């Protein structure tokens, strides 16, 4: 890590966390991949005690308040140990935690955030449905207010942490609001998973995220108190959109972490593997590919750092295009770099299911899909690029008619 772009404190933090993760979390990876979710829970508690689940949260709720740059360093380092453990941490601390931190009531924050930052509880965010993926306005889950309660019916699918979460930030369409625009009716509520009417109906075994808990959940006449409302009624879509930059930067950093871990192994292997009486690193077909990988890795890291700094500086408009750029580039970089690593290790990369390189390789297409597809990120980028031109065009006065 270059001191030109990071402070001395950040460089020291990265080194300390790297070493701590290798000693404390790496031994839990194999059990997690083998399906022992208790290993993931143990990792979360250990990371919580170390302060790794609260970089973006206020110290009054158990966080460290260090900000998004530190969170991006954490995401990269934990992802370098294991993608599923990092996804669990990222979703709980950021995707569940940030909307609560910015839009929740003081009572909600006091009740849930200390449990999340400590790693004691795991949080999830429930948006995706059979009909609602990239287009959240297609949500079908219904929320009806009845007195001091909300009655919820519907489902969510592909929910990361869903099968093991203690609390879920759930979004659906509030039926009590009369507005033809479904986005203005989307409402968020906090739901503890022990609530009557909440059921896990399927656990997905996703290629590339071995160890993570991804589930389908269904709600049948589930009642939650009105005090569990996040923000205000009908504000759910706006809350989700306002927090997506944090998610995208975390995901971008995770892409760097997966790819860097695989790259380090491939680079070392290329100096040790001898063919034709010399190390394969002396073959330009190998060394040039690794040189390209190194360039892309550093570019992805710097794009991620820029976006993180934008968020820390509260430059929301600039952060939108920066975060989507970092995430889009990061996903494509990870696909290319992990492919290069597999080609470098050849048979060694595909003989052991749990080794770092094949794990990162399988994780690469997962990152292309989660958190908003790479195509969606590019749509956001082009929308931001063309936005000023569209506004100018609308301001141009119409030409007077002849005669």
C-alpha positions as CSV (number, residue, x, y, z in Angstrom):
1,X,0.0,0.0,0.0
2,X,1.5,3.3,-1.1
3,X,1.8,6.1,1.5
4,X,1.1,8.6,-1.4
5,X,-2.6,7.6,-1.2
6,X,-3.0,6.4,2.4
7,X,-2.0,7.9,5.7
8,X,0.6,6.3,7.9
9,X,-2.1,5.4,10.3
10,X,-4.1,3.7,7.6
11,X,-1.1,1.7,6.4
12,X,-0.3,0.6,10.0
13,X,-4.0,-0.4,10.5
14,X,-4.0,-2.5,7.2
15,X,-0.8,-4.4,8.3
16,X,-2.1,-5.0,11.8
17,X,-5.5,-6.2,10.6
18,X,-3.9,-8.4,7.9
19,X,-1.8,-10.2,10.5
20,X,-4.6,-10.5,13.0
21,X,-7.0,-12.0,10.4
22,X,-4.4,-14.5,9.4
23,X,-4.0,-15.6,13.0
24,X,-7.6,-15.5,14.2
25,X,-10.0,-15.8,11.3
26,X,-8.1,-17.9,8.7
27,X,-8.4,-21.1,10.9
28,X,-12.2,-20.7,10.7
29,X,-12.4,-20.6,6.9
30,X,-12.3,-24.4,6.3
31,X,-15.1,-25.2,8.8
32,X,-17.2,-22.4,7.4
33,X,-16.8,-23.7,3.8
34,X,-17.7,-27.2,5.0
35,X,-21.1,-25.8,6.2
36,X,-20.4,-25.1,9.9
37,X,-22.1,-21.7,10.3
38,X,-21.0,-21.6,13.9
39,X,-17.5,-20.9,12.5
40,X,-18.9,-17.8,10.7
41,X,-20.7,-16.7,13.9
42,X,-17.4,-17.1,15.8
43,X,-15.6,-15.1,13.2
44,X,-18.2,-12.3,13.6
45,X,-17.9,-12.2,17.3
46,X,-14.1,-12.1,17.1
47,X,-14.2,-9.3,14.5
48,X,-16.8,-7.5,16.6
49,X,-14.5,-7.6,19.7
50,X,-11.7,-6.3,17.5
51,X,-13.8,-3.4,16.3
52,X,-14.0,-4.6,12.7
53,X,-17.8,-4.4,12.5
54,X,-18.2,-0.8,13.3
55,X,-15.8,1.4,11.3
56,X,-18.7,3.4,9.9
57,X,-20.7,3.5,13.1
58,X,-20.7,6.0,16.0
59,X,-18.7,5.0,19.1
60,X,-21.8,5.6,21.2
61,X,-23.3,2.5,19.6
62,X,-20.1,0.4,19.8
63,X,-18.5,1.6,16.5
64,X,-15.1,3.2,15.9
65,X,-16.3,6.0,13.8
66,X,-13.3,5.8,11.5
67,X,-15.2,6.2,8.3
68,X,-15.5,4.7,4.8
69,X,-11.8,4.6,4.0
70,X,-11.1,2.4,7.0
71,X,-14.2,0.3,6.1
72,X,-12.8,-0.3,2.6
73,X,-9.5,-1.4,4.1
74,X,-11.4,-3.8,6.3
75,X,-13.5,-5.1,3.4
76,X,-10.4,-5.8,1.3
77,X,-8.5,-7.6,4.1
78,X,-11.4,-9.7,5.3
79,X,-12.3,-10.7,1.7
80,X,-8.7,-11.8,1.2
81,X,-9.3,-14.3,4.0
82,X,-12.7,-15.5,2.8
83,X,-15.4,-14.1,0.6
84,X,-18.3,-15.6,2.5
85,X,-17.1,-14.3,5.9
86,X,-16.6,-10.8,4.5
87,X,-20.0,-10.9,2.8
88,X,-21.6,-11.7,6.2
89,X,-19.7,-8.9,7.9
90,X,-20.4,-6.4,5.1
91,X,-24.1,-7.1,4.9
92,X,-24.6,-7.0,8.7
93,X,-22.5,-4.0,9.5
94,X,-23.1,-1.9,6.4
95,X,-26.2,-2.9,4.5
96,X,-28.3,-3.5,7.6
97,X,-26.4,-1.1,9.8
98,X,-26.2,2.1,7.7
99,X,-29.9,2.6,7.0
100,X,-30.6,2.1,10.7
101,X,-27.8,4.5,11.6
102,X,-29.0,7.3,9.3
103,X,-32.7,6.8,9.4
104,X,-33.5,4.9,12.5
105,X,-34.9,6.3,15.8
106,X,-32.6,6.7,18.8
107,X,-34.4,3.8,20.5
108,X,-33.8,1.6,17.4
109,X,-30.2,2.5,17.2
110,X,-29.6,1.8,20.9
111,X,-31.4,-1.5,20.7
112,X,-29.8,-3.0,17.6
113,X,-26.5,-1.3,16.6
114,X,-24.4,-2.3,19.7
115,X,-25.4,-5.9,19.0
116,X,-24.4,-5.5,15.3
117,X,-21.1,-3.8,16.0
118,X,-20.1,-6.4,18.6
119,X,-20.8,-9.2,16.2
120,X,-23.2,-10.7,18.7
121,X,-26.1,-10.4,16.3
122,X,-26.2,-10.7,12.5
123,X,-28.3,-8.4,10.5
124,X,-29.7,-8.7,7.0
125,X,-31.5,-6.5,4.5
126,X,-34.5,-7.9,2.6
127,X,-35.2,-6.3,-0.8
128,X,-35.0,-8.9,-3.6
129,X,-38.1,-10.8,-4.6
130,X,-39.1,-13.1,-7.5
131,X,-40.3,-10.0,-9.5
132,X,-38.0,-7.4,-7.9
133,X,-34.3,-7.5,-8.5
134,X,-32.6,-4.5,-10.2
135,X,-36.1,-2.8,-10.4
136,X,-37.2,-2.5,-6.8
137,X,-40.4,-0.8,-7.8
138,X,-41.7,-4.3,-8.7
139,X,-41.8,-5.4,-5.1
140,X,-44.9,-7.4,-4.3
141,X,-44.5,-7.8,-0.5
142,X,-47.5,-6.0,1.1
143,X,-47.4,-4.0,4.3
144,X,-50.7,-2.9,5.8
145,X,-51.0,-0.6,8.8
146,X,-53.6,-1.7,11.3
147,X,-53.6,0.5,14.4
148,X,-50.3,0.3,16.1
149,X,-49.1,-2.6,14.0
150,X,-48.0,-3.5,10.5
151,X,-49.2,-6.7,9.0
152,X,-46.8,-8.1,6.4
153,X,-47.5,-10.7,3.7
154,X,-45.1,-11.7,0.9
155,X,-41.6,-13.1,0.4
156,X,-38.0,-12.3,-0.2
157,X,-35.3,-14.3,-1.9
158,X,-31.5,-14.5,-2.2
159,X,-31.2,-12.7,1.1
160,X,-27.6,-12.8,2.3
161,X,-27.4,-13.7,6.0
162,X,-31.1,-14.5,5.7
163,X,-31.0,-18.0,7.2
164,X,-29.1,-17.0,10.3
165,X,-29.9,-13.4,10.9
166,X,-31.3,-12.2,14.2
167,X,-32.9,-9.1,12.7
168,X,-33.9,-8.1,9.2
169,X,-34.5,-4.7,7.7
170,X,-37.4,-5.6,5.5
171,X,-38.9,-3.4,2.7
172,X,-42.3,-3.8,1.1
173,X,-45.2,-1.8,-0.4
174,X,-47.4,0.0,2.2
175,X,-51.0,-0.4,1.1
176,X,-52.2,2.5,3.2
177,X,-50.6,5.1,0.9
178,X,-52.5,6.1,-2.1
179,X,-50.0,6.9,-4.8
180,X,-49.7,5.4,-8.3
181,X,-45.9,5.4,-8.0
182,X,-44.9,2.2,-6.1
183,X,-41.5,3.7,-5.2
184,X,-43.3,6.3,-3.0
185,X,-45.1,3.5,-1.1
186,X,-42.0,1.4,-0.3
187,X,-41.5,1.3,3.4
188,X,-38.9,-0.3,5.7
189,X,-39.5,-2.0,9.0
190,X,-37.2,-3.9,11.4
191,X,-38.2,-7.5,12.0
192,X,-36.6,-9.9,14.4
193,X,-36.5,-13.4,12.9
194,X,-38.3,-15.0,15.9
195,X,-41.4,-13.0,15.0
196,X,-44.5,-15.2,14.4
197,X,-45.3,-15.4,10.7
198,X,-41.6,-15.2,9.7
199,X,-40.4,-18.4,8.0
200,X,-37.2,-19.5,6.1
201,X,-38.5,-21.7,3.3
202,X,-35.3,-22.3,1.3
203,X,-31.6,-22.2,1.9
204,X,-29.6,-21.6,-1.3
205,X,-26.3,-23.4,-1.9
206,X,-24.6,-20.8,-4.1
207,X,-21.5,-21.6,-6.0
208,X,-18.7,-19.3,-4.9
209,X,-20.2,-18.3,-1.6
210,X,-19.6,-21.5,0.3
211,X,-20.1,-20.7,4.0
212,X,-22.5,-17.8,3.6
213,X,-26.2,-18.1,4.6
214,X,-28.4,-17.1,1.7
215,X,-32.1,-17.8,2.0
216,X,-35.6,-17.3,0.9
217,X,-38.0,-16.0,3.5
218,X,-41.8,-15.8,3.6
219,X,-44.2,-13.7,5.7
220,X,-47.7,-14.8,6.5
221,X,-49.8,-12.3,8.5
222,X,-46.6,-11.3,10.3
223,X,-47.3,-8.5,12.8
224,X,-44.6,-6.0,13.8
225,X,-45.1,-2.8,16.0
226,X,-45.3,0.5,14.2
227,X,-42.3,1.6,16.3
228,X,-40.2,-0.7,14.1
229,X,-40.7,1.6,11.1
230,X,-37.4,2.8,9.6
231,X,-37.6,6.5,8.7
232,X,-41.1,7.5,7.7
233,X,-43.8,5.7,5.8
234,X,-43.1,5.7,2.0
235,X,-39.5,6.7,2.5
236,X,-38.1,3.2,2.1
237,X,-37.0,3.6,-1.5
238,X,-35.2,6.9,-0.8
239,X,-33.4,5.3,2.2
240,X,-32.2,2.4,0.2
241,X,-30.9,4.6,-2.6
242,X,-29.1,6.9,-0.2
243,X,-27.1,4.0,1.3
244,X,-26.2,2.2,-1.9
245,X,-22.9,4.1,-2.3
246,X,-21.6,2.6,1.0
247,X,-22.6,-0.9,-0.2
248,X,-20.9,-0.4,-3.6
249,X,-17.6,0.8,-2.1
250,X,-17.6,-2.2,0.3
251,X,-18.3,-4.6,-2.5
252,X,-15.6,-3.0,-4.7
253,X,-13.1,-3.3,-1.9
254,X,-14.1,-7.0,-1.4
255,X,-13.4,-7.6,-5.2
256,X,-9.9,-6.2,-4.6
257,X,-9.4,-8.4,-1.6
258,X,-10.4,-11.6,-3.4
259,X,-8.3,-10.8,-6.4
260,X,-5.3,-9.7,-4.4
261,X,-5.2,-12.9,-2.3
262,X,-5.3,-15.0,-5.5
263,X,-2.7,-12.8,-7.2
264,X,-0.2,-13.1,-4.3
265,X,-0.3,-16.9,-4.6
266,X,-0.1,-17.0,-8.4
267,X,2.8,-14.6,-8.4
268,X,4.8,-16.6,-5.9
269,X,3.9,-19.9,-7.6
270,X,5.2,-18.5,-11.0
271,X,8.7,-18.1,-9.4
272,X,8.7,-21.7,-8.0
273,X,7.1,-23.7,-10.8
274,X,9.9,-24.9,-13.2
275,X,9.2,-26.0,-16.8
276,X,11.6,-26.1,-19.7
277,X,14.4,-25.9,-17.1
278,X,13.4,-22.4,-15.8
279,X,10.7,-20.8,-13.7
280,X,7.5,-20.1,-15.6
281,X,7.9,-16.4,-14.4
282,X,10.6,-16.1,-17.1
283,X,8.0,-16.9,-19.8
284,X,6.4,-13.7,-21.0
285,X,3.1,-15.4,-21.7
286,X,2.9,-15.8,-17.9
287,X,4.7,-12.7,-16.6
288,X,2.9,-10.3,-18.9
289,X,-0.5,-11.7,-17.8
290,X,0.5,-11.1,-14.2
291,X,1.8,-7.6,-15.0
292,X,-1.6,-6.8,-16.5
293,X,-3.3,-8.2,-13.4
294,X,-1.1,-6.0,-11.1
295,X,-2.1,-2.9,-13.1
296,X,-5.8,-3.7,-12.9
297,X,-5.6,-4.5,-9.1
298,X,-4.0,-1.2,-8.3
299,X,-6.5,0.7,-10.5
300,X,-9.4,-1.0,-8.8
301,X,-8.0,-0.2,-5.4
302,X,-7.5,3.5,-6.2
303,X,-11.0,3.8,-7.7
304,X,-12.3,2.3,-4.5
305,X,-10.3,4.7,-2.3
306,X,-11.5,7.7,-4.3
307,X,-15.1,6.6,-3.8
308,X,-14.5,6.0,-0.1
309,X,-13.0,9.5,0.3
310,X,-16.0,11.0,-1.5
311,X,-18.4,9.3,1.1
312,X,-16.2,10.5,4.0
313,X,-16.3,14.0,2.6
314,X,-20.1,13.9,2.3
315,X,-19.9,14.6,-1.5
316,X,-23.0,12.5,-2.3
317,X,-23.3,13.4,-6.0
318,X,-19.7,12.8,-6.7
319,X,-19.8,9.6,-4.6
320,X,-22.5,8.1,-6.8
321,X,-20.5,7.9,-10.0
322,X,-17.3,7.1,-8.1
323,X,-18.9,4.2,-6.2
324,X,-20.5,2.7,-9.2
325,X,-17.3,3.1,-11.2
326,X,-15.3,1.4,-8.5
327,X,-17.8,-1.5,-8.2
328,X,-18.2,-2.0,-12.0
329,X,-14.5,-1.9,-12.6
330,X,-13.8,-4.1,-9.5
331,X,-16.1,-6.9,-10.6
332,X,-14.6,-7.1,-14.1
333,X,-11.1,-6.8,-12.7
334,X,-11.8,-9.7,-10.3
335,X,-13.1,-11.9,-13.2
336,X,-10.0,-11.2,-15.3
337,X,-7.4,-11.4,-12.5
338,X,-8.7,-14.6,-11.0
339,X,-8.8,-16.1,-14.4
340,X,-5.2,-15.2,-14.8
341,X,-4.4,-16.8,-11.5
342,X,-6.1,-20.0,-12.5
343,X,-4.2,-20.1,-15.8
344,X,-0.9,-19.5,-13.9
345,X,-1.5,-22.3,-11.4
346,X,-3.1,-24.6,-14.0
347,X,-4.0,-27.9,-12.4
348,X,-3.1,-26.8,-8.9
349,X,-6.0,-24.2,-9.1
350,X,-8.7,-26.8,-9.7
351,X,-7.7,-29.8,-7.7
352,X,-8.6,-28.4,-4.2
353,X,-12.0,-26.9,-3.8
354,X,-11.1,-24.8,-0.7
355,X,-7.8,-23.2,-1.7
356,X,-7.7,-19.4,-2.0
357,X,-7.3,-19.2,-5.8
358,X,-10.3,-21.4,-6.8
359,X,-12.4,-19.8,-4.0
360,X,-11.7,-16.4,-5.4
361,X,-12.3,-17.6,-8.9
362,X,-15.7,-18.9,-8.0
363,X,-16.5,-15.7,-6.0
364,X,-15.8,-13.5,-9.0
365,X,-19.1,-14.1,-10.9
366,X,-21.0,-13.8,-7.6
367,X,-19.7,-10.2,-7.2
368,X,-20.9,-9.4,-10.7
369,X,-24.4,-10.2,-9.6
370,X,-24.8,-9.1,-5.9
371,X,-25.3,-5.5,-4.8
372,X,-26.7,-4.5,-8.2
373,X,-25.3,-6.1,-11.3
374,X,-22.3,-4.6,-13.2
375,X,-24.7,-3.6,-16.0
376,X,-26.7,-1.6,-13.4
377,X,-23.6,0.2,-12.3
378,X,-22.8,1.2,-15.9
379,X,-26.4,2.4,-16.3
380,X,-25.9,4.6,-13.3
381,X,-22.6,5.9,-14.6
382,X,-24.0,6.8,-18.0
383,X,-27.1,8.4,-16.4
384,X,-24.8,10.7,-14.3
385,X,-22.7,11.5,-17.4
386,X,-25.6,12.4,-19.6
387,X,-27.7,14.1,-16.9
388,X,-26.4,17.6,-17.5
389,X,-27.0,17.4,-21.2
390,X,-30.5,16.3,-20.8
391,X,-31.2,19.1,-18.4
392,X,-29.8,21.7,-20.8
393,X,-31.9,20.3,-23.6
394,X,-35.0,20.7,-21.6
395,X,-34.2,24.4,-20.9
396,X,-33.8,25.2,-24.6
397,X,-36.8,27.3,-25.7
398,X,-38.9,25.8,-28.6
399,X,-38.5,27.4,-31.9
400,X,-41.4,29.8,-32.9
401,X,-43.7,28.4,-35.5
402,X,-43.5,29.9,-39.0
403,X,-46.3,32.3,-39.9
